[in-house]
Amino acid sequence: MDDNRNDENRTGENRTDGNRAEENRTDGNRPDGNRAEQNRADKDRKDRTDENLTDENRAGEDRTDKAPAEPEPAEPAPAEAAPAEAAPAEASPAQETREDDTQDAEHTAQEHTADDQQRPAGDQQRPADDQEHSAEDATEPRPRPRPRSRKRRILRLLAVVLALLLLPLLTAAAALRLNYTGDPAPGTHTRHKDALWLGHAWVDGRKTDRDVEALARRLRGTGIRDLYVHSGPLEHDGTLPASAYPKARWLTAAVHRELPGVRVQAWLGDVLASEGPTGLRLERPATRAAILDSTRAVLAAGFQGAHFDLEPLHSGDRHYLGLLDDLRELTHARGAVLSVAAHQIDPLPAFHSFWGTTTGHPKWWSQAYFAQVARRVDQIAVMSYDTMQPLQSLYGGYVAQQTSLALEVTPKSTDLLMGLPFYHENRFGHWAHAETVPAAVRGVRLGLSRTDADRADFGVALYVDFAATEDDWTAYRRDWVRTP
């Protein structure tokens, strides 16, 4: 701004000097009086012009350095007063130049004043470049807040789902741990209605009389009354070739000789096609009829009962119930026993439905379905192992819960047996350090004590002979049988 003002002053000075020269040339032709009067008029006009230019420069500085909050319109420059005496009839070129310059300066000052009035108060305080940037910023949309990343949303969703899953699991774990507390009631020991699952080697020719004698020594003084001897598996169409159990008659005779009063049942099973394309299909009448024929054959071979283990058997399977009705009629007509291995009962209401929807493998039965099965058989043995529990206390509490749930719906006419894990594997669903015989026996006794401590038709079933250790047998005798 100061440079412009200096240039303008220098221009004015040059203009004045030139005009002076012109005036001197012109005044030389005028009379002295007129010349003196004209000089005074010219001097007055020059002073007014210089004052106007100075006022304009000051106004520019004020607008640049200090803009008022509410700019007031600048007053127009006062019109030049006419000289006291009339001007010469014809103005000189120098006079016309000075008048034009004066008018231009006044016009420029008025334009600046008008612009300042139209400009907002805040803009008057910014240089022209800043005002241009402000106008551009006003037209551009403000940047929106940066959206959350997809990864963060996914992690938050997973955290919510995990919390929803963990909360009921932690609650259930606390309840199982509570189930394992307390002391079993006195007298909650063997009722001499226990059972033992035996492997296929006992009927395919691998076992001898010495093995039977060793088995007898192991079982004497215990509560074992029934042996479930693996004699299958069934074919997918329900048939069973006689070549699957060639030593059945020898075994039954040897057991009766060494262990009078112990019954030998044929353990028959197969994989059901309930969760895959292949397997036994109970919905087919021909398959159920073939299973009946296979049962007649094993009873004719000397077995005193038929024990069925069909898996995975979904809760509510009505074809299985129909098969049990037919098998019960058949076995009772021959004076034999009908027994089954049963799935665990829902630890929470309708848990089998939730688990089946989540994993495709329901695993559990509803308590109502368990009751329907128990009413159709002479013995029902709960497979109370492979429970997915990571600690002995949780496993024992789980067995206590299963014992109570089963006792509540099993009729007095049916023997209820709770399974004991006589095997040691580490895989999904089974931890050998958690699922132990001592924890299972304590859980059985606690469940029996709380639900039906005096029940007579009750026992435990040991799974399985070929995987059992001396520690397993010792724990069974010490904690359940109460013999050294």
Beta strands, then each sheet from edge to edge (+ up, - down):
strand 1: 194-198
strand 2: 224-230
strand 3: 263-271
strand 4: 305-311
strand 5: 337-342
strand 6: 379-382
strand 7: 415-421
strand 8: 426-427
strand 9: 430-431
strand 10: 458-463
sheet 1: 1+ 2+ 3+ 4+ 5+ 6+ 7+ 10+ 1+
sheet 2: 8+ 9-
end
